Amino acid sequence: MSAGTGILQRAGGPRPAGRIGAPVHVVGATSRPGAALCRALAAAGEAFVPVLRDPARWRALDLAGEPRLADLRGAEALQRALRDATHVVACVHAQWTPAILAAAPPAARLVLTGSTRRFSRWPDAHGDGVRAGEAALLASGRPGIMLHPTMIYGTEGENNVRRLAALLRRLPVAPLPGGGRALVQPIHQDDVARCFLAALRRPADTPEALVIAGPTPLAYRDFLVAVARAAGLRVPAVLPVPAGPLRLLAPLTRLLPGMPRIEADEIRRLTEDKAFDIGPMRARLGVEPMPLAEGLARTFGQGLAAAPARDGAA
Ligand SMILES: NC(=O)c1ccc[n+]([C@@H]2O[C@H](COP(=O)([O-])OP(=O)(O)OC[C@H]3O[C@@H](n4cnc5c(N)ncnc54)[C@H](OP(=O)(O)O)[C@@H]3O)[C@@H](O)[C@H]2O)c1
C-alpha cells in the first residue's frame, strides 16, 4: 500500500464551496466522527438532524438537535428517519451502505465513511465490509462519495494516539515489528470533519471514493516519538522485534491491569505501509490537513511551542 491509490479518484478541480443550505442528516451522530461533525456543522451555522439508536448517548454529548431514532438493522425506522433528507452523512461502518442507500431518498447527496483498511493486504471483516460498502455505492449510480480516512486521531476516547500515549506511559521500551519502519499518515478528526463539510458542499451527480489522510507519511517509530513528546512523556527506546513473537504476546495485554489492549492483527498491520497521495483530496475537497505536530498539540491540549522532549532516546 503506498501513494498512488488514485485509481479511485475522479479527475477535476475543486468547485466553489457554498453553504449546504439544507439540514444534514447525520447517521451515527453518537460515533466519534459523528459527534465531531455535528459540532463542526453547528460551528458553521449549518442545520443538522442527528440519526442514532441510543438517546442517552446523544444527551451525554450535550449537543443541540432533536434526534431521530433508528437502529440500522430496521429498514423502516431508518427510512422514516431519512424521509426528507437531501444531504446524508453516514459516520457508521461502511458495511451499512446498502441499508443507507435503501433508506435515503434517491436524490439525496450521500457522504459515507469508509476506511483505508480497504487497501490492507491482510483480509479481515472490517476491510471486507468497507470494500463491500464502497462497491455498493459505486454500483448504485447515486450522487455520493465514500471518504476513506487513514488512522483518525484527536477525538475524546479515540484508541489511536491516546491509547499509544497510555501505552508509552507504562512501557520502558517500545517493541516494534521491523523497528517501526512502516509508514503511517494519521489525520486529525477536525480535518476529517472539514472533509465531510467540503464533500457536502460540493455538487455531485455520480458516486466516487476518495482517500483522506494527514499531510505526510512518516515511519511509525517517528510517529511514536512525536506522540510521546506531545504527551510530555519520556521517549522510549525502540526495540526492533519480529512481528511473529509480538503477535503471540499481544493478547497478554488483556491480562495486565491498566494496560491498553492490543490485538495480534494490529501488530501485523504495523508491518505494512499506510501512505497515500492526498493530491486528489486537496483537489476535490480543497482541504489542507494540519501537520501532525499541530494535531498532537491540539490532542494533548498544548500550544504548539509547548511540546518539549523530556528525553532524546530512540
Ligand atoms: N478510528 C479510526 O481511526 C478510523 C479510521 C478510518 C475509518 N474509521 C471509520 O469511522 C467510523 C467510526 O469509527 P469509530 O471507531 O469512531 O466508531 P464508533 O465511534 O464506535 O462509531 C460506530 C457508530 O456506529 C453506530 N452503530 C453501530 N451499529 C449500529 C446499529 N445497528 N444501529 C445504529 N447505529 C449503529 C454506533 O452507535 P452507538 O453510538 O449507539 O454505539 C456508533 O455511532 C467507522 O466507519 C470506521 O470504519 C475510523
The ligand as an SDF file (V2000), in Angstrom:
LIG
                    3D

 48 52  0  0  0  0  0  0  0  0999 V2000
  -10.9990    5.3330   14.2710 N   0  0  0  0  0  0  0  0  0  0  0  0
  -10.2750    5.3520   13.1690 C   0  0  0  0  0  0  0  0  0  0  0  0
   -9.0390    5.5310   13.1890 O   0  0  0  0  0  0  0  0  0  0  0  0
  -10.9510    5.1890   11.8310 C   0  0  0  0  0  0  0  0  0  0  0  0
  -10.1590    5.2600   10.6800 C   0  0  0  0  0  0  0  0  0  0  0  0
  -10.7790    5.1330    9.4390 C   0  0  0  0  0  0  0  0  0  0  0  0
  -12.1400    4.9620    9.3820 C   0  0  0  0  0  0  0  0  0  0  0  0
  -12.8830    4.8880   10.5230 N   0  0  0  0  0  0  0  0  0  0  0  0
  -14.3250    4.6900   10.4040 C   0  0  0  0  0  0  0  0  0  0  0  0
  -15.0230    5.6820   11.1800 O   0  0  0  0  0  0  0  0  0  0  0  0
  -16.2730    5.1380   11.6040 C   0  0  0  0  0  0  0  0  0  0  0  0
  -16.4610    5.3140   13.0910 C   0  0  0  0  0  0  0  0  0  0  0  0
  -15.3900    4.6960   13.7050 O   0  0  0  0  0  0  0  0  0  0  0  0
  -15.1980    4.7050   15.2560 P   0  0  0  0  0  0  0  0  0  0  0  0
  -14.1120    3.7550   15.5500 O   0  0  0  0  0  0  0  0  0  0  0  0
  -15.0300    6.0950   15.7120 O   0  0  0  0  0  0  0  0  0  0  0  0
  -16.5280    4.0040   15.7400 O   0  0  0  0  0  0  0  0  0  0  0  0
  -17.5970    4.3910   16.8200 P   0  0  0  0  0  0  0  0  0  0  0  0
  -17.3070    5.6980   17.4350 O   0  0  0  0  0  0  0  0  0  0  0  0
  -17.7360    3.1880   17.6790 O   0  0  0  0  0  0  0  0  0  0  0  0
  -18.9040    4.5270   15.9280 O   0  0  0  0  0  0  0  0  0  0  0  0
  -19.6920    3.4970   15.4710 C   0  0  0  0  0  0  0  0  0  0  0  0
  -21.0840    4.0860   15.2920 C   0  0  0  0  0  0  0  0  0  0  0  0
  -21.9290    3.1350   14.6490 O   0  0  0  0  0  0  0  0  0  0  0  0
  -23.1590    3.0980   15.3680 C   0  0  0  0  0  0  0  0  0  0  0  0
  -23.8150    1.8370   15.1690 N   0  0  0  0  0  0  0  0  0  0  0  0
  -23.2500    0.6040   15.1600 C   0  0  0  0  0  0  0  0  0  0  0  0
  -24.1990   -0.3370   14.9530 N   0  0  0  0  0  0  0  0  0  0  0  0
  -25.3830    0.3140   14.8360 C   0  0  0  0  0  0  0  0  0  0  0  0
  -26.7310   -0.1010   14.6230 C   0  0  0  0  0  0  0  0  0  0  0  0
  -27.0730   -1.3950   14.4880 N   0  0  0  0  0  0  0  0  0  0  0  0
  -27.6860    0.8520   14.5540 N   0  0  0  0  0  0  0  0  0  0  0  0
  -27.3760    2.1530   14.7110 C   0  0  0  0  0  0  0  0  0  0  0  0
  -26.1260    2.6230   14.9130 N   0  0  0  0  0  0  0  0  0  0  0  0
  -25.1330    1.7100   14.9810 C   0  0  0  0  0  0  0  0  0  0  0  0
  -22.7590    3.3150   16.8050 C   0  0  0  0  0  0  0  0  0  0  0  0
  -23.8740    3.6850   17.5790 O   0  0  0  0  0  0  0  0  0  0  0  0
  -23.7630    3.8310   19.1930 P   0  0  0  0  0  0  0  0  0  0  0  0
  -23.1180    5.1650   19.4150 O   0  0  0  0  0  0  0  0  0  0  0  0
  -25.1740    3.7830   19.6640 O   0  0  0  0  0  0  0  0  0  0  0  0
  -22.9230    2.6850   19.6650 O   0  0  0  0  0  0  0  0  0  0  0  0
  -21.7340    4.4540   16.6290 C   0  0  0  0  0  0  0  0  0  0  0  0
  -22.3910    5.6690   16.4940 O   0  0  0  0  0  0  0  0  0  0  0  0
  -16.2620    3.6730   11.1570 C   0  0  0  0  0  0  0  0  0  0  0  0
  -16.9320    3.6480    9.9220 O   0  0  0  0  0  0  0  0  0  0  0  0
  -14.7990    3.3630   10.9380 C   0  0  0  0  0  0  0  0  0  0  0  0
  -14.6050    2.3560    9.9760 O   0  0  0  0  0  0  0  0  0  0  0  0
  -12.3140    5.0030   11.7460 C   0  0  0  0  0  0  0  0  0  0  0  0
  1  2  1  0
  2  3  2  0
  2  4  1  0
  4  5  1  0
  4 48  2  0
  5  6  2  0
  6  7  1  0
  7  8  2  0
  8  9  1  0
  8 48  1  0
  9 10  1  0
  9 46  1  0
 10 11  1  0
 11 12  1  0
 11 44  1  0
 12 13  1  0
 13 14  1  0
 14 15  2  0
 14 16  1  0
 14 17  1  0
 17 18  1  0
 18 19  2  0
 18 20  1  0
 18 21  1  0
 21 22  1  0
 22 23  1  0
 23 24  1  0
 23 42  1  0
 24 25  1  0
 25 26  1  0
 25 36  1  0
 26 27  1  0
 26 35  1  0
 27 28  2  0
 28 29  1  0
 29 30  1  0
 29 35  2  0
 30 31  1  0
 30 32  2  0
 32 33  1  0
 33 34  2  0
 34 35  1  0
 36 37  1  0
 36 42  1  0
 37 38  1  0
 38 39  2  0
 38 40  1  0
 38 41  1  0
 42 43  1  0
 44 45  1  0
 44 46  1  0
 46 47  1  0
M  CHG  2   8   1  16  -1
M  END
$$$$
